[in-house]
Amino acid sequence: MAGDAAAQSGQTGRTNPQGKLPPRPGDTVPAGGLDPTQVFASPPPPPPPPPSSGAGQHDDGLGGGMPPQDSGPPPPKKGVKATKEMGYDDEDLRVLGEVGDYRFGDAMATLSNAKVTIPPHSSTSFDEQKFLTLLRGSISLTRDEKWRIIQAVPKLSQFQVDELQKILEEERRKFGELSPKHLAQLKRLEEKHAGDWNDLQAVTVQQSQKAEDQQEADAIRKQLGL
């Protein structure tokens, strides 16, 4: 999956091996869907290294890619007070005090899939809302990559759709199982990606309105014999 460094480069015009800029939200998509090879403009970078365990180190190693290795226990359920007897260390307890009841997934759970639609896909069958929810919740994919995945759905095979959902589910599970010391960074990443999803919804609305305006203009020209 793409890391945060890839996310930044993807937002600023990362090029593919042929030197062409990949399509971005709002661009015209070919009839029949986007070519899946255009989803990722370049190979995703390797996952970030595991976080340092040195004293005074608070860098949790999260860069928006796949989760770092973590041997600590996952966060306790909301309302359950964490203690050292439960296996949590001082850093876990400090971060839990900072984030309160936040748990990974909370920021994305407040959003919806409204106004984001998947193009017709006659060769595949799946729960579109579940697919969009998993895509929305990913913190390893950039806004543009999420849009390109949606536009490429008509050209994906059933196997590709199923595998993508498995990958996204695994990503969500692994991030959710990280020890509490990662929660503050996860919260910041989620909030950033939540903003990106809101932006994608707004772009989708603008794109739909533009298409409707074009259809109306074409109809008027046809009536006038132009």
N, CA, C and O of each residue as an XYZ file, in Angstrom:
904
protein
N       0.843     -1.186      0.000
C       0.000      0.000      0.000
C       0.880      1.239      0.000
O       2.026      1.203      0.447
N       0.335      2.323     -0.502
C       1.135      3.535     -0.606
C       1.334      4.156      0.756
O       0.412      4.171      1.571
N       2.522      4.670      1.018
C       2.832      5.308      2.288
C       2.533      6.785      2.246
O       2.077      7.305      1.228
N       2.792      7.479      3.373
C       2.478      8.898      3.460
C       3.341      9.707      2.512
O       2.885     10.697      1.940
N       4.610      9.280      2.341
C       5.463      9.988      1.393
C       4.880      9.878     -0.001
O       4.907     10.834     -0.776
N       4.350      8.701     -0.316
C       3.715      8.521     -1.615
C       2.457      9.357     -1.704
O       2.108      9.861     -2.771
N       1.774      9.502     -0.569
C       0.556     10.311     -0.567
C       0.875     11.742     -0.959
O       0.158     12.351     -1.752
N       1.954     12.278     -0.400
C       2.316     13.650     -0.711
C       2.712     13.795     -2.172
O       2.320     14.757     -2.832
N       3.493     12.837     -2.681
C       3.910     12.938     -4.072
C       2.739     12.717     -5.001
O       2.684     13.302     -6.083
N       1.779     11.857     -4.582
C       0.615     11.609     -5.417
C      -0.244     12.843     -5.558
O      -0.854     13.057     -6.606
N      -0.305     13.667     -4.511
C      -1.132     14.855     -4.563
C      -0.489     15.935     -5.420
O      -1.176     16.855     -5.864
N       0.815     15.844     -5.661
C       1.486     16.909     -6.387
C       1.849     16.525     -7.806
O       2.561     17.268     -8.481
N       1.369     15.368     -8.279
C       1.572     15.048     -9.678
C       2.641     14.014     -9.927
O       3.493     14.217    -10.792
N       2.628     12.926     -9.213
C       3.575     11.842     -9.423
C       3.358     11.272    -10.816
O       2.213     11.096    -11.232
N       4.420     10.982    -11.541
C       4.290     10.488    -12.905
C       4.439      8.986    -12.957
O       5.055      8.379    -12.081
N       3.864      8.385    -14.000
C       4.000      6.951    -14.185
C       5.251      6.663    -14.992
O       5.915      7.596    -15.444
N       5.598      5.374    -15.188
C       6.833      5.050    -15.892
C       6.918      5.652    -17.289
O       8.017      5.864    -17.800
N       5.756      5.935    -17.927
C       5.778      6.517    -19.260
C       5.910      8.039    -19.218
O       5.931      8.694    -20.260
N       5.997      8.594    -18.020
C       6.170     10.027    -17.889
C       4.879     10.817    -17.962
O       4.913     12.047    -18.001
N       3.733     10.134    -17.980
C       2.453     10.819    -18.064
C       1.880     11.025    -16.666
O       2.012     10.171    -15.789
N       1.245     12.172    -16.482
C       0.590     12.414    -15.205
C      -0.656     11.543    -15.106
O      -1.420     11.464    -16.068
N      -0.879     10.892    -13.977
C      -2.084     10.066    -13.828
C      -3.309     10.960    -13.717
O      -3.194     12.103    -13.273
N      -4.478     10.467    -14.110
C      -5.693     11.278    -13.980
C      -5.978     11.589    -12.521
O      -5.621     10.825    -11.625
N      -6.624     12.721    -12.300
C      -6.954     13.161    -10.950
C      -8.446     13.427    -10.854
O      -9.116     13.572    -11.876
N      -8.977     13.494     -9.629
C     -10.403     13.759     -9.466
C     -10.838     14.986    -10.263
O     -10.229     16.052    -10.175
N     -11.896     14.815    -11.035
C     -12.379     15.895    -11.879
C     -11.986     15.727    -13.327
O     -12.598     16.329    -14.209
N     -10.959     14.907    -13.591
C     -10.543     14.655    -14.970
C     -11.561     13.754    -15.669
O     -12.314     13.026    -15.024
N     -11.566     13.819    -16.987
C     -12.452     12.969    -17.772
C     -11.966     11.523    -17.731
O     -10.777     11.251    -17.898
N     -12.893     10.609    -17.508
C     -12.568      9.185    -17.453
C     -13.068      8.517    -18.730
O     -14.203      8.762    -19.139
N     -12.255      7.684    -19.367
C     -12.686      7.009    -20.594
C     -13.944      6.178    -20.370
O     -14.167      5.659    -19.276
N     -14.759      6.057    -21.406
C     -15.945      5.210    -21.315
C     -15.517      3.783    -21.008
O     -14.580      3.264    -21.614
N     -16.199      3.160    -20.073
C     -15.836      1.795    -19.701
C     -14.896      1.714    -18.529
O     -14.543      0.619    -18.088
N     -14.476      2.878    -18.004
C     -13.641      2.870    -16.814
C     -12.181      3.174    -17.058
O     -11.697      3.152    -18.189
N     -11.499      3.457    -15.975
C     -10.074      3.784    -16.020
C      -9.244      2.510    -16.090
O      -9.588      1.503    -15.470
N      -8.164      2.554    -16.837
C      -7.248      1.419    -16.914
C      -6.638      1.191    -15.527
O      -6.049      2.114    -14.964
N      -6.768     -0.016    -14.964
C      -6.229     -0.283    -13.623
C      -4.745      0.028    -13.472
O      -4.283      0.314    -12.368
N      -3.991     -0.025    -14.576
C      -2.560      0.265    -14.474
C      -2.303      1.730    -14.155
O      -1.179      2.099    -13.812
N      -3.324      2.567    -14.263
C      -3.164      3.990    -13.978
C      -3.505      4.349    -12.539
O      -3.358      5.503    -12.136
N      -3.956      3.377    -11.767
C      -4.343      3.665    -10.385
C      -3.152      4.156     -9.579
O      -3.224      5.184     -8.905
N      -2.059      3.413     -9.654
C      -0.843      3.808     -8.954
C       0.153      4.303     -9.985
O       0.570      3.559    -10.872
N       0.532      5.571     -9.859
C       1.417      6.170    -10.850
C       2.807      5.570    -10.812
O       3.514      5.570    -11.819
N       3.203      5.064     -9.664
C       4.497      4.408     -9.518
C       4.364      3.366     -8.428
O       3.437      3.445     -7.621
N       5.270      2.379     -8.376
C       5.147      1.336     -7.354
C       5.139      1.926     -5.954
O       5.919      2.833     -5.665
N       4.261      1.425     -5.071
C       4.232      1.927     -3.696
C       5.577      1.716     -3.013
O       6.249      0.721     -3.280
N       5.981      2.628     -2.142
C       7.248      2.468     -1.423
C       7.133      1.361     -0.394
O       6.021      0.967     -0.041
N       8.254      0.846      0.098
C       8.190     -0.201      1.123
C       7.614      0.358      2.412
O       7.666      1.567      2.634
N       7.064     -0.503      3.270
C       6.513     -0.030      4.545
C       7.589      0.670      5.362
O       8.771      0.360      5.210
N       7.206      1.611      6.230
C       8.184      2.300      7.066
C       8.816      1.340      8.047
O       8.212      0.321      8.381
N      10.031      1.638      8.524
C      10.694      0.752      9.484
C       9.966      0.757     10.815
O       9.228      1.696     11.113
N      10.162     -0.284     11.623
C       9.519     -0.327     12.944
C       9.941      0.871     13.774
O      11.045      1.385     13.594
N       9.085      1.325     14.679
C       9.424      2.480     15.504
C      10.584      2.182     16.436
O      10.776      1.048     16.875
N      11.348      3.217     16.729
C      12.468      3.056     17.646
C      11.951      2.879     19.057
O      10.962      3.498     19.448
N      12.619      2.038     19.817
C      12.200      1.804     21.201
C      13.108      2.521     22.185
O      13.045      2.274     23.389
N      13.963      3.421     21.667
C      14.887      4.136     22.538
C      14.170      5.070     23.481
O      13.049      5.499     23.209
N      14.809      5.387     24.587
C      14.205      6.263     25.581
C      13.950      7.633     24.983
O      14.783      8.175     24.257
N      12.794      8.182     25.297
C      12.459      9.519     24.842
C      11.974      9.567     23.414
O      11.663     10.648     22.913
N      11.898      8.422     22.730
C      11.450      8.405     21.350
C       9.936      8.278     21.311
O       9.375      7.321     21.845
N       9.266      9.253     20.672
C       7.815      9.189     20.544
C       7.397      9.034     19.098
O       6.202      9.065     18.805
N       8.350      8.865     18.175
C       8.013      8.643     16.772
C       7.526      7.212     16.634
O       8.291      6.269     16.841
N       6.243      7.044     16.281
C       5.685      5.700     16.243
C       5.891      5.001     14.918
O       5.383      3.896     14.723
N       6.625      5.614     13.999
C       6.944      4.932     12.758
C       5.809      4.878     11.763
O       5.942      4.245     10.716
N       4.689      5.527     12.061
C       3.561      5.495     11.141
C       3.753      6.560     10.079
O       3.907      7.743     10.384
N       3.740      6.128      8.842
C       3.858      7.093      7.764
C       2.668      7.014      6.848
O       2.687      7.598      5.765
N       1.625      6.303      7.252
C       0.480      6.138      6.387
C       0.558      4.855      5.583
O      -0.364      4.543      4.830
N       1.669      4.086      5.733
C       1.786      2.816      5.040
C       1.231      1.709      5.909
O       0.364      1.951      6.749
N       1.728      0.485      5.713
C       1.256     -0.602      6.549
C       1.806     -0.433      7.957
O       2.858      0.182      8.136
N       1.114     -0.969      8.960
C       1.499     -0.755     10.354
C       2.889     -1.295     10.675
O       3.309     -2.304     10.108
N       3.607     -0.628     11.582
C       4.899     -1.145     12.023
C       4.693     -2.346     12.929
O       3.588     -2.586     13.416
N       5.751     -3.092     13.150
C       5.658     -4.213     14.076
C       5.447     -3.668     15.485
O       6.041     -2.660     15.867
N       4.614     -4.331     16.234
C       4.257     -3.828     17.553
C       3.932     -5.015     18.451
O       3.029     -5.797     18.152
N       4.666     -5.148     19.547
C       4.467     -6.289     20.439
C       3.567     -5.957     21.623
O       3.236     -6.837     22.418
N       3.168     -4.685     21.745
C       2.331     -4.299     22.875
C       0.884     -4.705     22.679
O       0.472     -5.000     21.557
N       0.103     -4.725     23.756
C      -1.314     -5.081     23.646
C      -2.098     -3.984     22.942
O      -1.710     -2.817     23.006
N      -3.190     -4.331     22.272
C      -4.019     -3.318     21.613
C      -4.711     -2.442     22.646
O      -4.752     -2.795     23.825
N      -5.252     -1.314     22.227
C      -5.926     -0.423     23.179
C      -7.090     -1.121     23.869
O      -7.741     -1.979     23.273
N      -7.354     -0.763     25.108
C      -8.512     -1.351     25.794
C      -9.801     -0.812     25.186
O      -9.792      0.213     24.505
N     -10.889     -1.495     25.430
C     -12.170     -1.012     24.939
C     -12.502      0.320     25.604
O     -12.030      0.614     26.702
N     -13.306      1.107     24.937
C     -13.697      2.396     25.494
C     -14.357      2.187     26.856
O     -15.184      1.295     27.040
N     -13.968      3.028     27.790
C     -14.540      2.928     29.128
C     -13.751      2.045     30.069
O     -14.004      2.035     31.273
N     -12.782      1.294     29.524
C     -11.946      0.419     30.355
C     -10.643      1.146     30.665
O      -9.945      1.577     29.747
N     -10.312      1.285     31.920
C      -9.098      1.991     32.327
C      -7.885      1.088     32.143
O      -7.845     -0.026     32.667
N      -6.897      1.575     31.397
C      -5.675      0.803     31.152
C      -4.744      0.899     32.358
O      -4.644      1.949     32.993
N      -4.072     -0.193     32.665
C      -3.119     -0.225     33.774
C      -1.865     -0.971     33.341
O      -1.868     -1.691     32.342
N      -0.802     -0.791     34.101
C       0.438     -1.509     33.805
C       0.262     -3.006     34.012
O       0.929     -3.813     33.364
N      -0.640     -3.375     34.918
C      -0.908     -4.790     35.144
C      -1.503     -5.449     33.902
O      -1.435     -6.669     33.751
N      -2.080     -4.651     33.021
C      -2.666     -5.169     31.783
C      -1.633     -5.234     30.660
O      -1.946     -5.641     29.541
N      -0.399     -4.828     30.969
C       0.664     -4.911     29.979
C       1.021     -3.599     29.309
O       1.870     -3.574     28.419
N       0.388     -2.503     29.719
C       0.663     -1.209     29.109
C       1.839     -0.532     29.805
O       2.012     -0.650     31.018
N       2.652      0.188     29.008
C       3.788      0.890     29.597
C       3.452      2.369     29.782
O       2.337      2.803     29.493
N       4.425      3.134     30.265
C       4.182      4.552     30.558
C       3.751      5.331     29.318
O       2.883      6.200     29.395
N       4.361      5.016     28.177
C       4.015      5.730     26.945
C       2.585      5.415     26.519
O       1.859      6.303     26.071
N       2.179      4.158     26.656
C       0.794      3.786     26.357
C      -0.175      4.606     27.205
O      -1.149      5.163     26.697
N       0.108      4.670     28.496
C      -0.791      5.366     29.417
C      -0.810      6.864     29.133
O      -1.851      7.511     29.248
N       0.352      7.413     28.760
C       0.417      8.841     28.448
C      -0.447      9.173     27.237
O      -1.218     10.133     27.255
N      -0.311      8.368     26.182
C      -1.057      8.633     24.949
C      -2.551      8.404     25.159
O      -3.374      9.151     24.630
N      -2.902      7.383     25.923
C      -4.321      7.149     26.207
C      -4.933      8.341     26.938
O      -6.084      8.705     26.698
N      -4.151      8.942     27.828
C      -4.638     10.136     28.510
C      -4.804     11.304     27.552
O      -5.653     12.171     27.758
N      -3.989     11.322     26.503
C      -4.046     12.405     25.515
C      -5.226     12.258     24.562
O      -5.900     13.241     24.256
N      -5.483     11.037     24.088
C      -6.520     10.840     23.059
C      -7.894     10.520     23.640
O      -8.890     10.552     22.917
N      -7.960     10.214     24.923
C      -9.250      9.916     25.533
C      -9.876      8.646     24.977
O      -9.238      7.593     24.960
N     -11.115      8.740     24.524
C     -11.838      7.564     24.031
C     -11.581      7.272     22.556
O     -12.182      6.351     22.004
N     -10.712      8.025     21.915
C     -10.462      7.767     20.491
C      -9.876      6.374     20.278
O      -8.983      5.941     21.005
N     -10.394      5.688     19.272
C      -9.832      4.423     18.816
C      -9.758      4.485     17.293
O     -10.533      5.193     16.652
N      -8.818      3.737     16.726
C      -8.643      3.791     15.279
C      -9.954      3.465     14.565
O     -10.618      2.476     14.876
N     -10.306      4.301     13.618
C     -11.544      4.127     12.868
C     -12.621      5.110     13.266
O     -13.588      5.300     12.528
N     -12.469      5.747     14.435
C     -13.509      6.659     14.917
C     -13.700      7.860     13.996
O     -14.831      8.265     13.728
N     -12.594      8.433     13.511
C     -12.704      9.632     12.672
C     -13.424      9.325     11.364
O     -14.255     10.111     10.910
N     -13.108      8.193     10.764
C     -13.739      7.823      9.498
C     -15.189      7.388      9.695
O     -16.008      7.513      8.784
N     -15.504      6.878     10.883
C     -16.858      6.395     11.143
C     -17.877      7.527     11.133
O     -19.071      7.281     10.965
N     -17.420      8.761     11.312
C     -18.337      9.903     11.319
C     -18.700     10.345      9.906
O     -19.598     11.168      9.726
N     -18.009      9.805      8.901
C     -18.251     10.200      7.513
C     -19.258      9.271      6.849
O     -19.690      8.277      7.432
N     -19.619      9.614      5.621
C     -20.534      8.773      4.852
C     -19.980      8.593      3.444
O     -18.986      9.213      3.067
N     -20.638      7.742      2.683
C     -20.247      7.523      1.289
C     -21.134      8.314      0.333
O     -21.092      8.114     -0.881
N     -21.933      9.209      0.894
C     -22.860      9.986      0.073
C     -22.121     10.725     -1.036
O     -21.034     11.265     -0.832
N     -22.733     10.734     -2.201
C     -22.251     11.467     -3.375
C     -21.054     10.809     -4.059
O     -20.618     11.271     -5.113
N     -20.517      9.736     -3.471
C     -19.426      9.006     -4.119
C     -20.027      7.739     -4.719
O     -20.484      6.856     -3.994
N     -20.022      7.659     -6.031
C     -20.659      6.527     -6.704
C     -19.649      5.712     -7.501
O     -18.681      6.244     -8.044
N     -19.897      4.422     -7.555
C     -19.056      3.507     -8.326
C     -19.673      3.341     -9.710
O     -20.873      3.086     -9.811
N     -18.895      3.476    -10.775
C     -19.434      3.297    -12.127
C     -19.998      1.888    -12.311
O     -19.616      0.975    -11.580
N     -20.896      1.700    -13.274
C     -21.458      0.369    -13.536
C     -20.357     -0.668    -13.776
O     -19.362     -0.394    -14.447
N     -20.557     -1.865    -13.213
C     -19.540     -2.923    -13.330
C     -20.250     -4.252    -13.565
O     -20.545     -4.982    -12.619
N     -20.514     -4.553    -14.802
C     -21.312     -5.729    -15.155
C     -20.598     -7.053    -14.902
O     -21.252     -8.089    -14.783
N     -19.275     -7.038    -14.817
C     -18.534     -8.296    -14.676
C     -18.216     -8.656    -13.228
O     -17.617     -9.700    -12.969
N     -18.609     -7.811    -12.290
C     -18.323     -8.088    -10.877
C     -19.564     -7.854    -10.029
O     -20.456     -7.091    -10.400
N     -19.605     -8.526     -8.884
C     -20.724     -8.380     -7.950
C     -20.165     -8.253     -6.535
O     -19.438     -9.131     -6.070
N     -20.505     -7.167     -5.857
C     -20.034     -6.954     -4.486
C     -20.881     -5.871     -3.833
O     -21.634     -5.164     -4.502
N     -20.746     -5.755     -2.523
C     -21.466     -4.746     -1.753
C     -20.757     -3.403     -1.955
O     -19.677     -3.181     -1.409
N     -21.357     -2.524     -2.726
C     -20.698     -1.265     -3.064
C     -20.461     -0.386     -1.841
O     -19.414      0.252     -1.733
N     -21.417     -0.347     -0.922
C     -21.250      0.496      0.254
C     -20.133     -0.027      1.161
O     -19.379      0.757      1.739
N     -20.030     -1.336      1.282
C     -18.936     -1.914      2.067
C     -17.598     -1.592      1.404
O     -16.631     -1.241      2.080
N     -17.550     -1.713      0.088
C     -16.333     -1.419     -0.667
C     -15.905      0.030     -0.439
O     -14.735      0.301     -0.166
N     -16.854      0.957     -0.551
C     -16.537      2.374     -0.365
C     -16.126      2.670      1.074
O     -15.241      3.492      1.312
N     -16.761      2.006      2.030
C     -16.414      2.228      3.433
C     -14.989      1.766      3.722
O     -14.246      2.442      4.435
N     -14.610      0.622      3.172
C     -13.239      0.137      3.345
C     -12.246      1.080      2.675
O     -11.192      1.383      3.233
N     -12.587      1.536      1.487
C     -11.713      2.452      0.751
C     -11.588      3.770      1.498
O     -10.494      4.318      1.633
N     -12.699      4.267      1.975
C     -12.729      5.521      2.735
C     -11.836      5.435      3.967
O     -11.152      6.400      4.310
N     -11.841      4.284      4.632
C     -11.110      4.134      5.878
C      -9.622      3.914      5.733
O      -8.901      3.928      6.731
N      -9.139      3.709      4.512
C      -7.711      3.456      4.326
C      -6.892      4.717      4.573
O      -7.218      5.791      4.068
N      -5.827      4.574      5.357
C      -4.911      5.701      5.563
C      -3.600      5.468      4.820
O      -2.633      6.205      5.009
N      -3.573      4.436      3.975
C      -2.373      4.176      3.180
C      -2.561      4.586      1.726
O      -1.590      4.669      0.974
N      -3.810      4.846      1.324
C      -4.094      5.292     -0.033
C      -4.344      6.793     -0.032
O      -4.956      7.324      0.894
N      -3.874      7.471     -1.062
C      -4.116      8.902     -1.174
C      -5.529      9.157     -1.684
O      -6.216      8.248     -2.148
N      -5.940     10.403     -1.586
C      -7.250     10.785     -2.119
C      -7.358     10.436     -3.597
O      -8.359      9.869     -4.035
N      -6.318     10.778     -4.370
C      -6.351     10.543     -5.812
C      -6.368      9.053     -6.135
O      -7.046      8.630     -7.071
N      -5.626      8.255     -5.368
C      -5.611      6.812     -5.604
C      -6.975      6.197     -5.313
O      -7.416      5.296     -6.027
N      -7.638      6.676     -4.275
C      -8.980      6.175     -3.972
C      -9.929      6.492     -5.124
O     -10.727      5.647     -5.532
N      -9.839      7.705     -5.641
C     -10.697      8.088     -6.772
C     -10.398      7.225     -7.993
O     -11.316      6.777     -8.680
N      -9.113      6.993     -8.262
C      -8.755      6.200     -9.439
C      -9.190      4.741     -9.283
O      -9.580      4.103    -10.261
N      -9.125      4.214     -8.065
C      -9.613      2.845     -7.839
C     -11.098      2.763     -8.169
O     -11.540      1.827     -8.836
N     -11.865      3.741     -7.702
C     -13.304      3.759     -7.978
C     -13.558      3.809     -9.478
O     -14.411      3.087     -9.993
N     -12.817      4.661    -10.178
C     -13.023      4.804    -11.616
C     -12.552      3.569    -12.395
O     -12.975      3.350    -13.530
N     -11.680      2.769    -11.784
C     -11.164      1.571    -12.459
C     -12.014      0.334    -12.196
O     -11.792     -0.706    -12.815
N     -12.982      0.428    -11.292
C     -13.798     -0.736    -10.925
C     -14.403     -1.448    -12.139
O     -14.393     -2.679    -12.170
N     -14.933     -0.728    -13.148
C     -15.521     -1.441    -14.296
C     -14.552     -2.374    -15.016
O     -14.981     -3.296    -15.709
N     -13.259     -2.142    -14.858
C     -12.274     -2.970    -15.548
C     -11.560     -3.946    -14.613
O     -10.629     -4.635    -15.028
N     -11.990     -4.004    -13.363
C     -11.401     -4.954    -12.423
C     -12.128     -6.291    -12.506
O     -13.331     -6.340    -12.762
N     -11.390     -7.366    -12.287
C     -12.004     -8.693    -12.245
C     -12.592     -8.931    -10.859
O     -12.298     -8.193     -9.919
N     -13.416     -9.958    -10.737
C     -13.976    -10.295     -9.432
C     -12.863    -10.626     -8.446
O     -12.930    -10.253     -7.274
N     -11.847    -11.322     -8.923
C     -10.712    -11.667     -8.060
C     -10.023    -10.405     -7.554
O      -9.683    -10.318     -6.374
N      -9.814     -9.429     -8.429
C      -9.137     -8.195     -8.027
C      -9.955     -7.420     -7.002
O      -9.405     -6.884     -6.040
N     -11.258     -7.360     -7.205
C     -12.119     -6.665     -6.246
C     -12.078     -7.363     -4.893
O     -11.946     -6.713     -3.856
N     -12.190     -8.689     -4.908
C     -12.179     -9.449     -3.657
C     -10.850     -9.289     -2.920
O     -10.825     -9.114     -1.702
N      -9.753     -9.350     -3.666
C      -8.436     -9.223     -3.046
C      -8.223     -7.829     -2.477
O      -7.641     -7.670     -1.404
N      -8.696     -6.821     -3.199
C      -8.552     -5.452     -2.712
C      -9.302     -5.270     -1.397
O      -8.800     -4.630     -0.473
N     -10.496     -5.831     -1.317
C     -11.257     -5.719     -0.078
C     -10.562     -6.448      1.069
O     -10.572     -5.976      2.206
N      -9.962     -7.595      0.769
C      -9.228     -8.331      1.806
C      -8.046     -7.506      2.318
O      -7.782     -7.463      3.520
N      -7.342     -6.856      1.398
C      -6.193     -6.034      1.779
C      -6.637     -4.870      2.659
O      -5.999     -4.570      3.668
N      -7.727     -4.219      2.275
C      -8.220     -3.082      3.047
C      -8.724     -3.517      4.422
O      -8.539     -2.804      5.408
N      -9.357     -4.680      4.486
C      -9.812     -5.203      5.778
C      -8.626     -5.536      6.673
O      -8.655     -5.284      7.878
N      -7.578     -6.107      6.074
C      -6.379     -6.454      6.839
C      -5.683     -5.195      7.343
O      -5.195     -5.158      8.472
N      -5.639     -4.177      6.509
C      -5.038     -2.909      6.929
C      -5.780     -2.347      8.141
O      -5.163     -1.936      9.123
N      -7.101     -2.334      8.058
C      -7.906     -1.797      9.162
C      -7.682     -2.596     10.442
O      -7.562     -2.028     11.527
N      -7.627     -3.920     10.302
C      -7.436     -4.772     11.481
C      -6.078     -4.521     12.126
O      -5.978     -4.393     13.346
N      -5.031     -4.452     11.301
C      -3.681     -4.298     11.846
C      -3.487     -2.943     12.515
O      -2.873     -2.860     13.578
N      -4.002     -1.889     11.907
C      -3.879     -0.579     12.546
C      -4.664     -0.549     13.855
O      -4.230      0.063     14.831
N      -5.812     -1.206     13.872
C      -6.628     -1.225     15.078
C      -6.003     -2.000     16.218
O      -6.355     -1.794     17.380
N      -5.067     -2.899     15.891
C      -4.431     -3.723     16.919
C      -3.128     -3.127     17.439
O      -2.516     -3.693     18.345
N      -2.691     -1.998     16.886
C      -1.468     -1.374     17.379
C      -1.650     -0.919     18.825
O      -2.756     -0.566     19.234
N      -0.581     -0.930     19.584
C      -0.655     -0.535     20.987
C      -1.044      0.939     21.116
O      -0.895      1.699     20.159
N      -1.535      1.348     22.274
C      -2.017      2.720     22.461
C      -1.008      3.808     22.125
O      -1.404      4.925     21.793
N       0.287      3.510     22.201
C       1.283      4.553     21.951
C       1.191      5.122     20.538
O       1.754      6.183     20.266
N       0.488      4.431     19.630
C       0.347      4.901     18.249
C      -0.930      5.711     18.025
O      -1.119      6.277     16.949
N      -1.799      5.773     19.019
C      -3.123      6.347     18.798
C      -3.107      7.828     18.412
O      -3.914      8.256     17.588
N      -2.206      8.607     18.994
C      -2.186     10.038     18.677
C      -1.852     10.257     17.206
O      -2.474     11.081     16.535
N      -0.865      9.514     16.711
C      -0.494      9.644     15.302
C      -1.591      9.092     14.396
O      -1.874      9.666     13.345
N      -2.202      7.995     14.792
C      -3.304      7.440     14.004
C      -4.455      8.438     13.913
O      -5.084      8.577     12.864
N      -4.719      9.117     15.000
C      -5.793     10.113     15.013
C      -5.498     11.233     14.023
O      -6.382     11.663     13.282
N      -4.254     11.704     14.013
C      -3.883     12.770     13.073
C      -4.000     12.292     11.628
O      -4.491     13.018     10.764
N      -3.544     11.062     11.373
C      -3.628     10.518     10.017
C      -5.081     10.351      9.586
O      -5.445     10.681      8.457
N      -5.898      9.843     10.485
C      -7.312      9.656     10.156
C      -7.991     10.986      9.847
O      -8.776     11.087      8.904
N      -7.687     11.992     10.639
C      -8.309     13.297     10.427
C      -7.898     13.881      9.077
O      -8.706     14.509      8.392
N      -6.631     13.668      8.699
C      -6.170     14.141      7.392
C      -6.921     13.427      6.275
O      -7.397     14.062      5.335
N      -7.026     12.106      6.380
C      -7.696     11.338      5.334
C      -9.202     11.583      5.335
O      -9.850     11.463      4.296
N      -9.758     11.921      6.486
C     -11.176     12.282      6.530
C     -11.405     13.563      5.732
O     -12.387     13.682      5.000
N     -10.491     14.514      5.882
C     -10.587     15.742      5.099
C     -10.453     15.470      3.612
O     -11.134     16.093      2.798
N      -9.574     14.539      3.257
C      -9.405     14.169      1.847
C     -10.686     13.554      1.287
O     -11.055     13.813      0.142
N     -11.368     12.734      2.105
C     -12.607     12.106      1.642
C     -13.696     13.158      1.434
O     -14.447     13.101      0.460
N     -13.775     14.117      2.355
C     -14.735     15.206      2.185
C     -14.450     15.974      0.896
O     -15.369     16.372      0.180
N     -13.178     16.172      0.618
C     -12.778     16.868     -0.602
C     -13.181     16.061     -1.831
O     -13.649     16.614     -2.826
N     -12.993     14.745     -1.747
C     -13.361     13.876     -2.869
C     -14.869     13.920     -3.114
O     -15.317     13.906     -4.261
N     -15.639     13.973     -2.043
C     -17.092     14.090     -2.197
C     -17.458     15.392     -2.902
O     -18.324     15.407     -3.778
N     -16.800     16.479     -2.520
C     -17.089     17.776     -3.129
C     -16.724     17.780     -4.612
O     -17.466     18.310     -5.439
N     -15.579     17.189     -4.942
C     -15.156     17.123     -6.343
C     -16.139     16.288     -7.155
O     -16.451     16.622     -8.298
N     -16.625     15.199     -6.560
C     -17.579     14.332     -7.251
C     -18.871     15.082     -7.562
O     -19.437     14.931     -8.645
N     -19.331     15.887     -6.614
C     -20.540     16.688     -6.835
C     -20.320     17.673     -7.980
O     -21.178     17.828     -8.849
N     -19.175     18.329     -7.974
C     -18.865     19.288     -9.035
C     -18.802     18.598    -10.395
O     -19.269     19.135    -11.399
N     -18.219     17.403    -10.411
C     -18.091     16.656    -11.659
C     -19.468     16.244    -12.181
O     -19.728     16.316    -13.382
N     -20.340     15.815    -11.282
C     -21.689     15.413    -11.682
C     -22.469     16.605    -12.227
O     -23.180     16.489    -13.225
N     -22.329     17.754    -11.562
C     -23.021     18.955    -12.019
C     -22.516     19.389    -13.390
O     -23.294     19.824    -14.240
N     -21.220     19.270    -13.596
C     -20.635     19.627    -14.884
C     -21.182     18.733    -15.992
O     -21.475     19.202    -17.092
N     -21.318     17.439    -15.693
C     -21.847     16.501    -16.684
C     -23.305     16.816    -17.004
O     -23.719     16.751    -18.162
N     -24.088     17.160    -15.967
C     -25.490     17.509    -16.188
C     -25.615     18.773    -17.029
O     -26.454     18.851    -17.927
N     -24.778     19.757    -16.734
C     -24.801     21.004    -17.507
C     -24.457     20.743    -18.969
O     -25.047     21.340    -19.869
N     -23.503     19.851    -19.197
C     -23.105     19.535    -20.562
C     -24.239     18.838    -21.310
O     -24.472     19.108    -22.488
N     -24.943     17.937    -20.619
C     -26.064     17.239    -21.240
C     -27.178     18.212    -21.607
O     -27.779     18.099    -22.676
N     -27.454     19.168    -20.719
C     -28.489     20.160    -20.996
C     -28.091     21.033    -22.186
O     -28.918     21.348    -23.042
N     -26.825     21.414    -22.227
C     -26.346     22.242    -23.336
C     -26.441     21.482    -24.652
O     -26.824     22.051    -25.674
N     -26.094     20.204    -24.629
C     -26.179     19.384    -25.841
C     -27.629     19.257    -26.306
O     -27.912     19.293    -27.503
N     -28.547     19.106    -25.338
C     -29.963     18.973    -25.688
C     -30.488     20.255    -26.322
O     -31.252     20.210    -27.286
N     -30.077     21.396    -25.780
C     -30.516     22.686    -26.331
C     -29.979     22.874    -27.747
O     -30.705     23.317    -28.637
N     -28.714     22.538    -27.952
C     -28.129     22.671    -29.289
C     -28.840     21.764    -30.292
O     -29.028     22.128    -31.453
N     -29.230     20.581    -29.825
C     -29.930     19.649    -30.710
C     -31.297     20.200    -31.098
O     -31.719     20.089    -32.248
N     -31.990     20.802    -30.113
C     -33.302     21.381    -30.387
C     -33.208     22.540    -31.381
O     -34.094     22.747    -32.209
N     -32.119     23.280    -31.273
C     -31.926     24.429    -32.163
C     -31.321     24.024    -33.504
O     -31.143     24.858    -34.392
N     -31.010     22.746    -33.640
C     -30.435     22.271    -34.888
C     -28.996     22.686    -35.085
O     -28.512     22.763    -36.214
N     -28.316     22.952    -33.992
C     -26.912     23.379    -34.085
C     -25.971     22.183    -34.063
O     -24.753     22.353    -34.132
